[in-house]
Amino acid sequence: MSPSTNATTPEAGSVPLKWPMEDIRVCLVGYHGALLNLAEVFRANEIDVVCVVTHIDDRTGKKEPEATLSRFGLFDSMSEIADVAGAPLLCVEDPNSPEALASIKETGANVAFSVSAPILKAAFLDNFDGWVFNLHGSRHYRGRAGLSWNILNGVVDDSVVLHWIDLGIDSGDAVSEAPYTWPENAYPVDLFRAQRKAYGELAQTWITCAKNGSIPKIGQDTTRVYLPSLYTDDDGWIDWNRPPAEAERVIRAFGWPHAGASAHMQAANRKTQQRIHVARAHIAESPMPALHWLANGSVLSASRTGGVDVACGGGVLHIESLRTRDDEVPAGEIIRVGMRMRGKT
């Protein structure tokens, strides 16, 4: 599936392939489980991957959220990806540095594909004479954190976009896109899983285009917004003055593989409070009397072995469970009637 042109984008064009297919030598760059999909597709099509370049050396272990993605079977180590590619692993702090570019050049790479790499600058692009491509996880938004932004904004479908890299952010001309969807109650890990399946499809599309002698250049929609990265500790707080539907989306958007949306659980005497991470919640279906906004955050009812009802933005949010390290427990084991949920401050 290729992106359609519209009034905001120029007509589609293409660039002739510079080499015979047997002379293509691929550099994979970044830090993402989808690099494995690319390595598998290139190897299956007998295209040489000559180096795998990463700015994060995870040979001694992964940090979050990649560690959680690994437990879901969605993020192989970079050394495992290099093994599948049959190529050396180059761990460099900055792939744009002269030292990194010299090491990449020694491998003979002439085409690069990136997924979640640092911003690749002019020196990197010049090293490949512009033949550098990126796989971006959203046709809706430029920038990172597209999976969580999709959930926050109530979106239920998107596309992975394969595009040429220019000096902007996710703004280069597109080659193709592959759609993916998810259920309304999905967490970022569910979107990540659906997205992973689309990356290999795009790599195969690129190869098909190369075999036909040219790579498409389709102007991307210039009106796409840039949304900033999201940080769980700073941004993942529940605002109990917002409607329950919005609070529920915050809980999912900062859920697995992230640490979970936060709230302060205030004791009934209001003298102490404890930070908690909400795992699962849904909008309470039972009708409630109209409550003044000062009731927002109040724990209205609780079951010791089940969930709790919390007043929230003119409605009620039923909190099913809380996160505890790598596990979750029923919310009623920790939250009691008389307590109050507070936000970040």
SERO-4910 file (N, C-alpha, C, O; in steps of 0.05 Angstrom, whole numbers):
BEGIN
 pado doro    nc1    nc2    nc3   cac1   cac2   cac3    cc1    cc2    cc3    oc1    oc2    oc3
  Met    A     17    -24      0      0      0      0     18     25      0     34     28     18
  Ser    A     15     42    -19     31     66    -21     14     90    -12    -10     91    -16
  Pro    A     28    111      0     13    134      9      1    148    -15     13    151    -36
  Ser    A    -24    157    -12    -37    171    -34    -28    200    -34    -24    212    -12
  Thr    A    -26    213    -57    -20    241    -58    -45    257    -54    -67    247    -59
  Asn    A    -42    282    -44    -65    299    -41    -56    328    -45    -33    332    -55
  Ala    A    -73    347    -39    -66    375    -45    -42    385    -30    -30    405    -38
  Thr    A    -35    371     -8    -12    381      7     14    368      0     35    374     11
  Thr    A     13    348    -19     38    334    -26     43    335    -56     24    337    -72
  Pro    A     68    336    -64     74    336    -93     68    309   -105     63    289    -91
  Glu    A     69    308   -131     64    283   -146     86    263   -140    109    271   -134
  Ala    A     80    238   -142     99    217   -137    120    216   -159    114    221   -183
  Gly    A    145    210   -152    166    206   -171    182    181   -163    173    166   -146
  Ser    A    205    177   -174    222    155   -167    251    161   -173    257    179   -189
  Val    A    269    145   -162    298    149   -166    309    122   -177    304    101   -164
  Pro    A    323    122   -199    334     97   -210    353     84   -190    369     99   -177
  Leu    A    353     58   -188    372     44   -171    400     48   -181    404     47   -206
  Lys    A    419     53   -163    446     61   -172    463     36   -179    483     39   -193
  Trp    A    455     13   -169    473    -11   -171    457    -34   -181    432    -34   -179
  Pro    A    469    -55   -191    456    -80   -195    448    -91   -168    461    -85   -148
  Met    A    427   -107   -167    417   -118   -141    439   -132   -126    440   -130   -101
  Glu    A    456   -147   -140    477   -162   -126    498   -145   -113    514   -154    -98
  Asp    A    498   -119   -120    518   -101   -108    507    -84    -85    521    -67    -74
  Ile    A    482    -89    -77    471    -74    -54    482    -86    -28    481   -110    -24
  Arg    A    492    -68    -11    504    -76     14    491    -58     36    496    -34     36
  Val    A    476    -71     53    459    -56     72    472    -52     99    485    -70    110
  Cys    A    468    -28    110    474    -21    137    448    -18    152    431     -2    144
  Leu    A    444    -33    174    421    -29    192    430    -12    215    450    -18    228
  Val    A    415      9    222    424     27    243    400     34    261    378     39    252
  Gly    A    405     34    287    384     42    307    384     24    331    403     10    337
  Tyr    A    361     23    344    357      7    368    327      0    370    312     15    381
  His    A    320    -23    358    291    -29    356    289    -59    348    305    -69    332
  Gly    A    269    -72    358    265   -100    351    259   -105    322    264   -126    312
  Ala    A    248    -84    309    241    -87    280    266    -91    263    263   -100    240
  Leu    A    289    -84    273    313    -88    257    317   -118    251    329   -126    231
  Leu    A    306   -135    269    307   -164    264    290   -171    240    299   -187    223
  Asn    A    267   -159    237    249   -164    214    263   -156    188    262   -171    169
  Leu    A    277   -133    189    291   -125    165    314   -144    158    318   -151    135
  Ala    A    329   -152    179    351   -171    174    341   -197    161    353   -208    143
  Glu    A    318   -207    171    307   -232    161    299   -229    132    304   -247    115
  Val    A    286   -206    125    277   -202     98    300   -199     78    300   -211     57
  Phe    A    320   -184     86    343   -180     68    358   -207     64    366   -213     42
  Arg    A    362   -222     85    375   -248     82    359   -267     65    370   -281     48
  Ala    A    333   -267     69    315   -284     53    317   -278     23    312   -295      6
  Asn    A    322   -252     17    324   -243    -11    353   -242    -21    359   -231    -42
  Glu    A    371   -254     -6    399   -256    -13    412   -228    -18    428   -225    -36
  Ile    A    404   -209     -1    416   -183     -1    435   -181     23    426   -187     45
  Asp    A    459   -173     19    479   -173     40    473   -150     60    471   -127     53
  Val    A    472   -158     85    473   -138    107    502   -139    117    511   -159    128
  Val    A    516   -117    114    545   -117    120    552   -105    147    574   -109    157
  Cys    A    532    -91    160    538    -82    188    511    -75    201    492    -66    188
  Val    A    511    -78    227    489    -69    244    501    -49    264    519    -55    279
  Val    A    490    -25    263    501     -3    279    481      6    300    458     11    293
  Thr    A    490      7    325    472     15    346    486     34    365    510     33    369
  His    A    470     52    377    481     71    396    477     62    425    485     75    444
  Ile    A    463     39    428    459     27    455    469     -1    455    458    -19    442
  Asp    A    489     -6    471    501    -32    473    486    -48    495    490    -43    519
  Asp    A    469    -66    487    453    -81    506    463   -109    511    448   -126    521
  Arg    A    488   -114    506    499   -141    510    500   -149    539    500   -173    545
  Thr    A    500   -130    557    499   -137    586    471   -133    598    468   -135    622
  Gly    A    452   -129    581    424   -126    591    411   -101    580    424    -82    572
  Lys    A    384   -102    580    368    -80    569    356    -63    592    351    -73    614
  Lys    A    352    -38    586    338    -21    605    308    -21    596    301    -32    576
  Glu    A    291     -9    613    263     -7    606    259     16    585    275     35    586
  Pro    A    239     14    567    219     -7    566    227    -31    549    212    -50    547
  Glu    A    252    -31    538    260    -53    520    262    -79    535    257   -100    524
  Ala    A    268    -78    561    270   -103    577    243   -116    578    241   -141    576
  Thr    A    222   -101    582    195   -112    582    187   -122    555    175   -144    553
  Leu    A    194   -107    534    188   -117    507    202   -144    502    191   -161    488
  Ser    A    226   -147    513    240   -172    510    225   -195    523    223   -217    512
  Arg    A    213   -190    547    197   -210    560    172   -218    544    162   -240    547
  Phe    A    163   -200    528    140   -206    510    150   -218    484    133   -224    466
  Gly    A    176   -223    481    186   -234    457    187   -215    433    185   -223    410
  Leu    A    189   -189    439    187   -169    418    212   -152    415    212   -133    399
  Phe    A    234   -159    429    258   -142    426    283   -160    430    292   -163    453
  Asp    A    293   -171    409    318   -186    411    341   -168    416    339   -144    410
  Ser    A    363   -178    427    386   -161    432    399   -154    406    395   -167    386
  Met    A    413   -132    406    426   -123    381    446   -143    371    450   -145    347
  Ser    A    460   -157    389    478   -178    380    464   -201    366    474   -212    347
  Glu    A    440   -208    376    424   -229    364    415   -220    336    414   -235    317
  Ile    A    407   -194    334    399   -183    308    423   -184    288    419   -191    265
  Ala    A    447   -177    298    470   -178    281    476   -207    272    484   -212    249
  Asp    A    472   -226    290    476   -255    283    457   -263    261    465   -276    242
  Val    A    431   -255    263    412   -262    243    419   -249    216    417   -261    195
  Ala    A    429   -224    218    438   -210    193    463   -222    182    469   -218    158
  Gly    A    479   -236    198    504   -247    189    524   -224    185    541   -225    166
  Ala    A    523   -204    203    540   -180    200    552   -172    226    541   -179    247
  Pro    A    574   -157    226    586   -148    251    568   -127    264    554   -112    251
  Leu    A    569   -126    291    555   -106    306    574    -84    314    595    -89    326
  Leu    A    567    -59    306    584    -36    312    569    -19    333    548     -8    327
  Cys    A    579    -18    358    567     -2    379    581     25    380    604     26    388
  Val    A    567     46    373    579     73    372    560     92    386    536     89    384
  Glu    A    571    111    400    554    130    414    539    148    395    516    155    400
  Asp    A    551    155    373    539    173    353    545    163    325    568    164    317
  Pro    A    525    153    310    531    143    283    540    164    264    549    158    242
  Asn    A    537    190    271    545    212    254    574    220    257    584    236    242
  Ser    A    587    209    278    615    217    284    634    207    262    628    187    249
  Pro    A    656    221    258    675    212    238    685    184    242    689    169    224
  Glu    A    689    177    268    699    150    274    679    129    266    686    108    254
  Ala    A    653    134    272    632    115    265    630    112    235    627     90    224
  Leu    A    630    135    221    627    134    192    651    120    179    647    106    158
  Ala    A    674    123    190    698    109    179    694     79    182    701     63    164
  Ser    A    684     70    206    680     41    210    658     31    191    661      9    181
  Ile    A    637     46    187    616     37    169    626     36    141    620     17    126
  Lys    A    642     55    133    653     56    106    670     31    100    670     21     78
  Glu    A    685     22    120    702     -2    117    686    -27    110    696    -45     98
  Thr    A    660    -27    118    644    -51    112    634    -51     83    625    -72     74
  Gly    A    636    -29     69    627    -27     42    597    -22     39    586    -24     17
  Ala    A    583    -15     61    555     -9     60    549     14     41    563     34     41
  Asn    A    528     11     24    521     33      6    491     41      9    483     60     -4
  Val    A    475     27     25    448     34     31    443     30     61    453     10     72
  Ala    A    430     49     73    425     47    102    395     47    108    380     62     95
  Phe    A    387     31    128    359     31    137    360     35    167    374     21    182
  Ser    A    344     55    177    345     61    206    317     56    218    297     60    205
  Val    A    318     47    243    294     46    259    302     55    287    319     43    300
  Ser    A    289     77    297    295     88    323    324     93    327    336     87    348
  Ala    A    337    105    307    365    113    309    366    142    319    345    156    318
  Pro    A    389    152    329    392    180    333    387    195    307    388    183    285
  Ile    A    381    221    308    377    236    284    402    234    266    425    240    275
  Leu    A    398    224    242    420    221    223    425    247    208    407    257    195
  Lys    A    449    257    210    455    284    200    467    283    172    471    262    160
  Ala    A    474    307    163    484    310    135    508    292    130    510    280    108
  Ala    A    526    290    149    551    274    145    543    244    140    555    231    122
  Phe    A    524    234    154    515    207    151    502    203    123    508    184    109
  Leu    A    484    222    116    471    220     90    491    222     67    489    207     48
  Asp    A    511    240     70    531    243     49    547    217     46    556    211     24
  Asn    A    552    203     69    567    179     68    554    158     50    568    140     39
  Phe    A    528    159     47    512    141     30    501    154      5    484    143     -8
  Asp    A    511    178      0    501    193    -23    471    196    -23    458    195    -44
  Gly    A    460    199      1    431    202      3    414    177      4    390    179      8
  Trp    A    427    154      0    411    129      0    408    118     28    418     97     35
  Val    A    392    133     43    387    127     71    357    128     76    344    147     68
  Phe    A    346    107     88    317    104     92    311    100    121    327     89    136
  Asn    A    288    109    129    279    106    156    251     93    157    235     98    139
  Leu    A    247     76    177    220     65    181    208     79    206    218     76    228
  His    A    187     95    200    174    110    221    147     98    228    133     90    210
  Gly    A    141     97    253    118     81    262     91     94    259     71     82    268
  Ser    A     89    118    248     63    131    247     60    149    223     78    165    217
  Arg    A     38    147    208     33    166    187     17    190    198     14    210    185
  His    A      7    187    223     -8    209    235     11    231    246      5    255    243
  Tyr    A     32    223    259     49    241    274     78    238    267     88    216    262
  Arg    A     92    260    267    122    259    266    132    259    295    118    266    314
  Gly    A    157    249    298    168    248    325    164    221    338    152    203    326
  Arg    A    174    218    362    173    192    377    147    190    392    131    209    393
  Ala    A    144    167    405    121    162    423     94    161    408     73    165    420
  Gly    A     95    155    382     70    154    367     51    133    377     26    137    375
  Leu    A     60    111    388     42     90    398     25    101    421      1     97    422
  Ser    A     38    114    440     23    125    463      6    148    455    -17    152    465
  Trp    A     15    165    436     -1    187    427    -26    176    413    -48    188    415
  Asn    A    -24    155    398    -47    143    385    -68    136    406    -92    141    402
  Ile    A    -60    123    427    -79    115    449    -91    140    462   -115    141    466
  Leu    A    -74    159    469    -84    184    482   -104    198    465   -124    209    475
  Asn    A   -100    198    438   -118    213    420   -141    196    410   -157    205    393
  Gly    A   -144    171    420   -166    155    413   -166    143    385   -186    136    374
  Val    A   -141    141    373   -138    131    346   -136    100    348   -125     90    367
  Val    A   -147     86    328   -146     57    329   -134     45    303   -136     21    299
  Asp    A   -122     61    286   -107     50    263    -86     70    255    -88     94    259
  Asp    A    -65     59    243    -43     76    234    -27     60    213    -36     38    205
  Ser    A     -5     71    204     12     58    184     41     63    191     48     85    201
  Val    A     58     43    187     86     47    187     94     58    160     85     49    139
  Val    A    112     78    160    120     91    136    150     87    131    166     92    148
  Leu    A    156     77    107    184     76     98    190    100     81    176    105     61
  His    A    209    116     89    214    141     75    244    146     72    261    137     88
  Trp    A    251    162     52    278    172     49    283    192     72    265    206     81
  Ile    A    308    192     82    314    211    103    325    237     90    342    236     73
  Asp    A    314    259    100    325    285     93    334    298    119    337    284    140
  Leu    A    339    324    119    349    337    143    327    346    162    333    358    183
  Gly    A    302    340    156    280    345    175    276    321    193    292    302    193
  Ile    A    254    321    207    247    299    225    223    285    213    201    295    213
  Asp    A    227    260    204    206    243    192    192    257    169    168    253    165
  Ser    A    207    274    154    194    290    134    202    283    105    191    293     86
  Gly    A    221    264    102    230    257     76    209    243     59    189    232     70
  Asp    A    213    243     33    193    231     15    189    201     22    208    187     28
  Ala    A    164    192     20    157    165     26    163    146      3    163    153    -20
  Val    A    169    121     11    171     99     -9    145     84     -9    134     78    -30
  Ser    A    135     77     15    111     61     18    102     62     47    117     71     64
  Glu    A     78     52     52     69     50     79     53     24     82     42     14     63
  Ala    A     52     14    107     38    -11    113     20     -7    137     30      1    158
  Pro    A     -6    -12    134    -24     -6    156    -23    -27    178    -16    -50    174
  Tyr    A    -31    -18    202    -35    -37    224    -57    -26    242    -62     -2    243
  Thr    A    -72    -43    255    -94    -36    272    -92    -49    299    -75    -67    303
  Trp    A   -109    -40    318   -108    -52    345   -136    -48    357   -151    -31    349
  Pro    A   -143    -64    378   -169    -61    391   -170    -36    408   -149    -24    415
  Glu    A   -194    -27    415   -197     -2    430   -185     -3    458   -179     18    469
  Asn    A   -182    -27    469   -171    -30    497   -141    -36    497   -131    -47    516
  Ala    A   -127    -30    475    -99    -38    472    -80    -21    489    -86      2    496
  Tyr    A    -57    -33    495    -35    -20    508    -13    -16    487    -14    -28    466
  Pro    A      7      1    493     28      5    473     41    -21    464     49    -23    440
  Val    A     44    -41    481     56    -66    473     40    -79    451     51    -93    434
  Asp    A     14    -76    452     -3    -88    431      1    -74    404      1    -87    383
  Leu    A      4    -48    405     10    -33    381     37    -40    370     41    -42    346
  Phe    A     56    -43    388     84    -50    380     84    -77    366     97    -80    346
  Arg    A     68    -96    376     67   -123    364     54   -121    336     65   -133    317
  Ala    A     33   -106    333     20   -103    307     38    -88    288     39    -94    264
  Gln    A     52    -68    298     71    -52    282     94    -69    271    102    -66    248
  Arg    A    104    -87    288    127   -103    280    121   -119    255    139   -122    238
  Lys    A     97   -129    252     89   -145    229     91   -129    203     95   -140    182
  Ala    A     88   -102    206     87    -85    182    115    -78    172    118    -72    149
  Tyr    A    135    -79    190    162    -71    182    174    -89    160    185    -80    140
  Gly    A    170   -115    164    181   -134    144    167   -130    117    180   -133     96
  Glu    A    142   -124    117    127   -119     93    139    -95     77    141    -96     53
  Leu    A    147    -74     92    159    -51     79    186    -57     67    193    -48     46
  Ala    A    202    -73     82    228    -81     71    224    -97     45    239    -93     26
  Gln    A    204   -115     45    199   -130     20    190   -112     -2    197   -116    -25
  Thr    A    174    -91      4    166    -72    -17    190    -58    -29    191    -54    -53
  Trp    A    209    -50    -11    233    -36    -21    248    -54    -40    257    -46    -62
  Ile    A    251    -79    -33    266    -98    -50    251   -102    -77    264   -103    -97
  Thr    A    225   -104    -76    210   -107   -101    214    -83   -119    218    -86   -143
  Cys    A    213    -59   -107    218    -35   -123    247    -35   -134    251    -28   -158
  Ala    A    266    -43   -118    294    -44   -127    297    -64   -151    311    -58   -170
  Lys    A    284    -86   -149    285   -106   -171    272    -95   -196    280   -102   -218
  Asn    A    253    -76   -193    241    -63   -216    257    -39   -226    249    -27   -246
  Gly    A    279    -33   -212    297    -13   -223    296     15   -211    312     32   -219
  Ser    A    277     21   -193    275     48   -182    261     47   -155    246     29   -149
  Ile    A    266     68   -139    254     70   -112    236     94   -113    244    116   -120
  Pro    A    210     91   -105    191    114   -105    200    136    -87    213    132    -67
  Lys    A    191    161    -94    193    184    -77    166    198    -77    159    211    -97
  Ile    A    151    195    -56    124    206    -54    123    226    -31    128    219     -8
  Gly    A    118    251    -38    118    272    -17     98    265      6     75    259      1
  Gln    A    108    267     30     91    262     53     74    287     58     80    309     50
  Asp    A     52    283     73     34    304     80     48    325     97     58    319    119
  Thr    A     50    349     87     65    370    101     50    381    125     62    396    141
  Thr    A     25    373    128      9    383    151     11    365    175      0    371    196
  Arg    A     25    342    173     28    324    196     41    338    219     61    352    216
  Val    A     29    335    243     40    350    266     64    334    278     66    310    275
  Tyr    A     81    349    291    103    337    306     94    337    335     88    358    347
  Leu    A     94    313    347     88    310    376    113    302    391    127    284    382
  Pro    A    117    314    414    142    309    429    142    281    442    121    268    444
  Ser    A    166    272    450    168    247    465    153    249    491    150    271    502
  Leu    A    143    227    500    130    225    526    148    210    546    161    191    539
  Tyr    A    147    220    571    163    207    592    144    199    614    129    215    625
  Thr    A    146    174    621    126    163    640    127    178    667    106    184    677
  Asp    A    151    183    677    152    196    703    142    225    703    130    234    722
  Asp    A    146    239    681    137    267    679    109    270    668     94    287    678
  Asp    A    102    254    649     76    259    634     54    239    642     31    244    638
  Gly    A     62    216    653     43    194    657     27    196    683     27    177    699
  Trp    A     16    219    689      0    223    713    -29    226    707    -36    240    687
  Ile    A    -47    214    723    -75    216    718    -86    242    730    -80    249    753
  Asp    A   -101    257    714   -114    281    723   -143    274    729   -159    269    711
  Trp    A   -150    273    755   -176    264    763   -198    284    758   -222    279    763
  Asn    A   -191    308    748   -211    327    740   -220    324    711   -239    337    702
  Arg    A   -206    306    696   -213    301    668   -234    279    667   -236    263    686
  Pro    A   -249    277    645   -270    256    643   -257    228    645   -234    224    639
  Pro    A   -273    208    654   -263    181    657   -251    169    632   -231    155    633
  Ala    A   -262    175    609   -251    164    584   -223    174    579   -206    159    569
  Glu    A   -217    199    585   -190    210    582   -171    197    602   -148    191    595
  Ala    A   -180    194    627   -163    182    647   -156    153    639   -134    144    643
  Glu    A   -176    139    629   -172    111    621   -151    109    599   -135     90    598
  Arg    A   -152    128    580   -132    127    558   -104    133    569    -85    122    558
  Val    A   -102    151    588    -76    156    600    -65    130    613    -41    124    611
  Ile    A    -82    116    627    -73     91    640    -63     71    619    -42     58    624
  Arg    A    -77     69    596    -67     50    576    -42     61    561    -24     46    555
  Ala    A    -42     87    556    -20     98    540      7     95    555     28     93    542
  Phe    A      6     95    581     31     93    597     34     65    610     50     61    628
  Gly    A     17     46    600     19     19    609     40      3    594     57     15    581
  Trp    A     38    -23    596     59    -41    584     66    -33    556     49    -28    539
  Pro    A     92    -30    550    116    -38    565    126    -17    584    148    -21    596
  His    A    112      4    588    120     26    606    111     19    635     98     -1    639
  Ala    A    119     36    654    116     29    682     88     32    692     82     22    714
  Gly    A     70     45    677     43     49    686     37     77    694     55     91    705
  Ala    A     13     87    689      5    114    696      5    117    727     -1     99    741
  Ser    A     12    141    735     16    146    764     -7    162    777    -21    177    763
  Ala    A    -10    158    802    -28    175    819    -16    175    847     -1    157    855
  His    A    -23    196    862    -17    196    891    -41    186    906    -63    197    903
  Met    A    -37    166    922    -59    155    939    -57    168    966    -38    163    982
  Gln    A    -76    186    973    -75    201    997    -91    187   1019   -114    179   1014
  Ala    A    -80    185   1043    -94    173   1065   -118    189   1073   -120    213   1067
  Ala    A   -137    176   1087   -162    190   1095   -156    214   1112   -171    234   1111
  Asn    A   -135    213   1128   -128    236   1145   -113    258   1130   -107    279   1142
  Arg    A   -107    253   1105    -94    272   1087    -65    279   1096    -54    299   1086
  Lys    A    -54    264   1114    -27    270   1125     -6    255   1109     17    263   1109
  Thr    A    -13    233   1097      7    217   1082     -3    210   1054    -28    208   1051
  Gln    A     15    207   1036      6    197   1009     28    180    998     52    183   1004
  Gln    A     20    162    980     39    143    968     34    142    938     11    143    928
  Arg    A     56    141    923     53    139    894     46    111    886     58     91    895
  Ile    A     26    108    868     18     82    858     18     83    827     18    105    815
  His    A     18     60    815     17     57    786     -7     41    779     -9     17    787
  Val    A    -25     52    764    -50     39    756    -45     21    732    -34     30    712
  Ala    A    -54     -4    734    -50    -23    712    -74    -24    693    -71    -20    669
  Arg    A    -98    -28    704   -122    -31    687   -145    -16    699   -148    -14    724
  Ala    A   -161     -4    682   -185     10    691   -205     11    669   -199      7    645
  His    A   -230     17    676   -251     22    656   -271     41    667   -273     46    691
  Ile    A   -287     53    649   -307     72    657   -330     56    671   -340     37    660
  Ala    A   -337     65    695   -358     51    710   -385     54    696   -392     76    687
  Glu    A   -400     32    693   -425     33    678   -449     40    696   -469     51    686
  Ser    A   -447     35    722   -469     40    740   -473     70    743   -454     85    746
  Pro    A   -499     79    741   -504    108    744   -497    118    772   -501    105    792
  Met    A   -486    143    772   -479    155    798   -493    182    799   -498    195    779
  Pro    A   -499    191    823   -511    218    826   -490    239    818   -466    234    820
  Ala    A   -500    262    809   -482    283    801   -465    292    825   -476    296    847
  Leu    A   -439    294    821   -421    300    843   -406    327    837   -399    332    814
  His    A   -403    342    857   -388    367    854   -359    361    847   -349    339    854
  Trp    A   -346    379    832   -318    372    824   -299    369    847   -278    356    844
  Leu    A   -306    379    871   -288    375    894   -287    346    902   -270    337    917
  Ala    A   -307    330    892   -306    301    898   -287    286    880   -281    262    886
  Asn    A   -277    298    859   -259    284    841   -235    272    856   -222    286    871
  Gly    A   -230    247    850   -208    233    863   -216    218    888   -201    201    898
  Ser    A   -241    222    897   -250    208    921   -256    179    915   -267    172    894
  Val    A   -247    161    933   -253    133    930   -282    128    940   -287    130    964
  Leu    A   -300    122    922   -328    120    929   -336     92    939   -353     90    957
  Ser    A   -323     72    930   -329     44    939   -304     27    933   -289     34    914
  Ala    A   -301      5    948   -278    -12    943   -285    -40    952   -300    -45    971
  Ser    A   -274    -60    938   -276    -88    945   -248    -98    952   -229    -93    938
  Arg    A   -246   -111    975   -219   -119    985   -206   -139    966   -181   -141    965
  Thr    A   -221   -153    950   -210   -172    931   -214   -165    902   -209   -180    884
  Gly    A   -224   -140    898   -230   -131    871   -221   -103    865   -200    -95    874
  Gly    A   -239    -88    852   -231    -61    843   -243    -40    861   -257    -46    881
  Val    A   -238    -15    853   -248      8    868   -260     28    849   -251     30    826
  Asp    A   -280     43    858   -293     65    842   -282     91    852   -282     97    876
  Val    A   -273    108    833   -262    134    840   -277    156    823   -280    153    799
  Ala    A   -286    177    837   -298    199    823   -278    212    805   -255    217    813
  Cys    A   -286    218    781   -267    228    761   -281    245    740   -296    234    723
  Gly    A   -277    271    740   -285    288    718   -314    286    711   -321    284    687
  Gly    A   -333    285    730   -361    284    724   -371    255    720   -395    252    714
  Gly    A   -354    235    725   -363    207    723   -348    191    743   -338    201    763
  Val    A   -346    165    737   -333    147    756   -314    128    740   -322    117    719
  Leu    A   -290    126    749   -270    108    738   -267     84    756   -262     87    780
  His    A   -270     60    745   -266     36    761   -238     26    757   -231     18    735
  Ile    A   -222     27    778   -194     17    777   -194    -12    783   -202    -21    805
  Glu    A   -186    -28    764   -186    -57    768   -161    -67    783   -164    -83    801
  Ser    A   -137    -57    775   -113    -68    787    -91    -47    786    -92    -28    772
  Leu    A    -70    -53    803    -47    -35    805    -22    -51    797    -21    -76    800
  Arg    A     -2    -37    788     24    -50    781     41    -52    806     42    -33    822
  Thr    A     54    -75    809     74    -78    831     98    -92    818     98   -116    814
  Arg    A    118    -77    812    142    -87    798    133   -100    772    122    -86    755
  Asp    A    137   -126    768    130   -138    743    102   -152    745     95   -166    726
  Asp    A     88   -148    767     63   -162    771     41   -141    774     46   -117    772
  Glu    A     16   -150    779     -6   -132    785    -23   -145    806    -25   -169    808
  Val    A    -37   -128    822    -54   -138    843    -81   -123    841    -82   -101    831
  Pro    A   -102   -136    852   -128   -122    852   -126    -95    867   -113    -94    888
  Ala    A   -138    -75    856   -135    -48    868   -145    -47    897   -135    -32    913
  Gly    A   -166    -63    903   -178    -63    930   -160    -73    951   -165    -69    975
  Glu    A   -138    -87    944   -119    -96    964   -103    -73    976    -92    -75    997
  Ile    A   -102    -51    961    -85    -28    970   -101     -3    975    -96     12    994
  Ile    A   -122      2    959   -138     26    960   -162     21    977   -176      1    974
  Arg    A   -168     40    996   -191     37   1014   -210     61   1011   -203     82   1002
  Val    A   -236     56   1018   -255     77   1019   -246     98   1039   -235     92   1060
  Gly    A   -250    123   1032   -240    145   1049   -214    157   1039   -208    180   1044
  Met    A   -199    142   1024   -175    152   1011   -183    171    988   -206    172    979
  Arg    A   -163    184    978   -167    203    956   -144    201    936   -121    199    944
  Met    A   -151    200    911   -130    199    890   -123    228    882   -140    244    876
  Arg    A    -97    233    881    -87    259    873    -70    257    848    -61    235    841
  Gly    A    -65    279    835    -48    279    812    -19    284    819    -10    277    841
  Lys    A     -4    295    800     25    297    803     33    316    826     52    311    841
  Thr    A     18    338    829     26    358    849      7    357    873     10    372    892
***
